Structures are given as structure tokens and as C-alpha cells.
Amino acid sequence: MLKGIKNFLREVKLETKKVLFPTKDELIGSTWVVIISTIIVAVFLGLVDFVLSKFVKFILR
């Protein structure tokens, strides 16, 4: 069992060396994309919710 764990950790270490981590500028750019996309989706869903709630209230009158 201990041999299997050691082998697993050794393979994890080897795979980690192959990973290409983003630069600081790439990370900041990606973060802005996520933030802006989230805001756009939130505004869109808020508008859809508002319109649908008004529509349902109109129908139920």
C-alpha cells in the first residue's frame, strides 16, 4: 500500500513539471473576462426575470 502511494506521488510530481502555468498578465486578463462575462449574464438574467414577472402579473390580472 505504501509503495502505491509513493508511486502515485512520484507520478504527480512528474506531471506537475509538465504543467504550463499562466503568466501574471494572462491570469489578470482571464480574470477580467470572467468578471465581465458574469456581469453580462447577471444583467441579462435580471432583465429576463423582470420581463417575465411583469408578463405573468399582466396575465393573472
PyMOL CGO cylinders between C-alpha atoms (Angstrom):
from pymol import cmd
from pymol.cgo import CYLINDER

trace = [
    CYLINDER, 0.00, 0.00, 0.00, 2.79, 2.43, 0.91, 0.3, 1, 1, 1, 1, 1, 1,
    CYLINDER, 2.79, 2.43, 0.91, 4.57, 1.58, -2.33, 0.3, 1, 1, 1, 1, 1, 1,
    CYLINDER, 4.57, 1.58, -2.33, 1.46, 2.51, -4.31, 0.3, 1, 1, 1, 1, 1, 1,
    CYLINDER, 1.46, 2.51, -4.31, 1.15, 5.86, -2.52, 0.3, 1, 1, 1, 1, 1, 1,
    CYLINDER, 1.15, 5.86, -2.52, 4.82, 6.68, -3.14, 0.3, 1, 1, 1, 1, 1, 1,
    CYLINDER, 4.82, 6.68, -3.14, 4.44, 5.76, -6.81, 0.3, 1, 1, 1, 1, 1, 1,
    CYLINDER, 4.44, 5.76, -6.81, 1.33, 7.94, -7.09, 0.3, 1, 1, 1, 1, 1, 1,
    CYLINDER, 1.33, 7.94, -7.09, 3.05, 10.93, -5.51, 0.3, 1, 1, 1, 1, 1, 1,
    CYLINDER, 3.05, 10.93, -5.51, 6.09, 10.47, -7.76, 0.3, 1, 1, 1, 1, 1, 1,
    CYLINDER, 6.09, 10.47, -7.76, 3.82, 10.49, -10.84, 0.3, 1, 1, 1, 1, 1, 1,
    CYLINDER, 3.82, 10.49, -10.84, 2.00, 13.59, -9.57, 0.3, 1, 1, 1, 1, 1, 1,
    CYLINDER, 2.00, 13.59, -9.57, 5.34, 15.37, -9.20, 0.3, 1, 1, 1, 1, 1, 1,
    CYLINDER, 5.34, 15.37, -9.20, 6.34, 14.40, -12.75, 0.3, 1, 1, 1, 1, 1, 1,
    CYLINDER, 6.34, 14.40, -12.75, 3.01, 15.57, -14.20, 0.3, 1, 1, 1, 1, 1, 1,
    CYLINDER, 3.01, 15.57, -14.20, 3.20, 18.86, -12.28, 0.3, 1, 1, 1, 1, 1, 1,
    CYLINDER, 3.20, 18.86, -12.28, 6.50, 19.62, -14.00, 0.3, 1, 1, 1, 1, 1, 1,
    CYLINDER, 6.50, 19.62, -14.00, 4.72, 19.34, -17.39, 0.3, 1, 1, 1, 1, 1, 1,
    CYLINDER, 4.72, 19.34, -17.39, 2.07, 21.91, -16.48, 0.3, 1, 1, 1, 1, 1, 1,
    CYLINDER, 2.07, 21.91, -16.48, 2.34, 25.31, -18.14, 0.3, 1, 1, 1, 1, 1, 1,
    CYLINDER, 2.34, 25.31, -18.14, 1.12, 27.86, -15.61, 0.3, 1, 1, 1, 1, 1, 1,
    CYLINDER, 1.12, 27.86, -15.61, -0.21, 31.20, -16.92, 0.3, 1, 1, 1, 1, 1, 1,
    CYLINDER, -0.21, 31.20, -16.92, 1.79, 34.37, -16.57, 0.3, 1, 1, 1, 1, 1, 1,
    CYLINDER, 1.79, 34.37, -16.57, 0.55, 37.17, -14.32, 0.3, 1, 1, 1, 1, 1, 1,
    CYLINDER, 0.55, 37.17, -14.32, -0.73, 39.16, -17.31, 0.3, 1, 1, 1, 1, 1, 1,
    CYLINDER, -0.73, 39.16, -17.31, -2.60, 36.14, -18.71, 0.3, 1, 1, 1, 1, 1, 1,
    CYLINDER, -2.60, 36.14, -18.71, -4.14, 35.46, -15.32, 0.3, 1, 1, 1, 1, 1, 1,
    CYLINDER, -4.14, 35.46, -15.32, -5.29, 39.08, -14.91, 0.3, 1, 1, 1, 1, 1, 1,
    CYLINDER, -5.29, 39.08, -14.91, -6.74, 39.08, -18.44, 0.3, 1, 1, 1, 1, 1, 1,
    CYLINDER, -6.74, 39.08, -18.44, -8.62, 35.84, -17.85, 0.3, 1, 1, 1, 1, 1, 1,
    CYLINDER, -8.62, 35.84, -17.85, -9.95, 37.14, -14.54, 0.3, 1, 1, 1, 1, 1, 1,
    CYLINDER, -9.95, 37.14, -14.54, -11.35, 40.25, -16.24, 0.3, 1, 1, 1, 1, 1, 1,
    CYLINDER, -11.35, 40.25, -16.24, -13.02, 38.08, -18.89, 0.3, 1, 1, 1, 1, 1, 1,
    CYLINDER, -13.02, 38.08, -18.89, -14.71, 36.02, -16.18, 0.3, 1, 1, 1, 1, 1, 1,
    CYLINDER, -14.71, 36.02, -16.18, -15.82, 39.09, -14.20, 0.3, 1, 1, 1, 1, 1, 1,
    CYLINDER, -15.82, 39.09, -14.20, -17.25, 40.87, -17.26, 0.3, 1, 1, 1, 1, 1, 1,
    CYLINDER, -17.25, 40.87, -17.26, -18.95, 37.71, -18.53, 0.3, 1, 1, 1, 1, 1, 1,
    CYLINDER, -18.95, 37.71, -18.53, -20.54, 37.15, -15.12, 0.3, 1, 1, 1, 1, 1, 1,
    CYLINDER, -20.54, 37.15, -15.12, -21.84, 40.72, -15.01, 0.3, 1, 1, 1, 1, 1, 1,
    CYLINDER, -21.84, 40.72, -15.01, -23.29, 40.45, -18.53, 0.3, 1, 1, 1, 1, 1, 1,
    CYLINDER, -23.29, 40.45, -18.53, -25.06, 37.17, -17.74, 0.3, 1, 1, 1, 1, 1, 1,
    CYLINDER, -25.06, 37.17, -17.74, -26.37, 38.54, -14.42, 0.3, 1, 1, 1, 1, 1, 1,
    CYLINDER, -26.37, 38.54, -14.42, -27.81, 41.64, -16.12, 0.3, 1, 1, 1, 1, 1, 1,
    CYLINDER, -27.81, 41.64, -16.12, -29.37, 39.54, -18.88, 0.3, 1, 1, 1, 1, 1, 1,
    CYLINDER, -29.37, 39.54, -18.88, -30.97, 37.12, -16.42, 0.3, 1, 1, 1, 1, 1, 1,
    CYLINDER, -30.97, 37.12, -16.42, -32.18, 40.02, -14.27, 0.3, 1, 1, 1, 1, 1, 1,
    CYLINDER, -32.18, 40.02, -14.27, -33.87, 41.61, -17.28, 0.3, 1, 1, 1, 1, 1, 1,
    CYLINDER, -33.87, 41.61, -17.28, -35.45, 38.33, -18.36, 0.3, 1, 1, 1, 1, 1, 1,
    CYLINDER, -35.45, 38.33, -18.36, -36.72, 37.76, -14.82, 0.3, 1, 1, 1, 1, 1, 1,
    CYLINDER, -36.72, 37.76, -14.82, -38.14, 41.28, -14.64, 0.3, 1, 1, 1, 1, 1, 1,
    CYLINDER, -38.14, 41.28, -14.64, -39.91, 41.00, -18.01, 0.3, 1, 1, 1, 1, 1, 1,
    CYLINDER, -39.91, 41.00, -18.01, -41.32, 37.56, -17.26, 0.3, 1, 1, 1, 1, 1, 1,
    CYLINDER, -41.32, 37.56, -17.26, -42.58, 38.60, -13.82, 0.3, 1, 1, 1, 1, 1, 1,
    CYLINDER, -42.58, 38.60, -13.82, -44.35, 41.63, -15.35, 0.3, 1, 1, 1, 1, 1, 1,
    CYLINDER, -44.35, 41.63, -15.35, -45.81, 39.38, -18.05, 0.3, 1, 1, 1, 1, 1, 1,
    CYLINDER, -45.81, 39.38, -18.05, -47.11, 36.87, -15.51, 0.3, 1, 1, 1, 1, 1, 1,
    CYLINDER, -47.11, 36.87, -15.51, -48.64, 39.65, -13.38, 0.3, 1, 1, 1, 1, 1, 1,
    CYLINDER, -48.64, 39.65, -13.38, -50.34, 41.04, -16.50, 0.3, 1, 1, 1, 1, 1, 1,
    CYLINDER, -50.34, 41.04, -16.50, -51.71, 37.61, -17.46, 0.3, 1, 1, 1, 1, 1, 1,
    CYLINDER, -51.71, 37.61, -17.46, -53.04, 36.93, -13.95, 0.3, 1, 1, 1, 1, 1, 1,
    CYLINDER, -53.04, 36.93, -13.95, -54.99, 40.20, -13.73, 0.3, 1, 1, 1, 1, 1, 1,
]
cmd.load_cgo(trace, "trace")
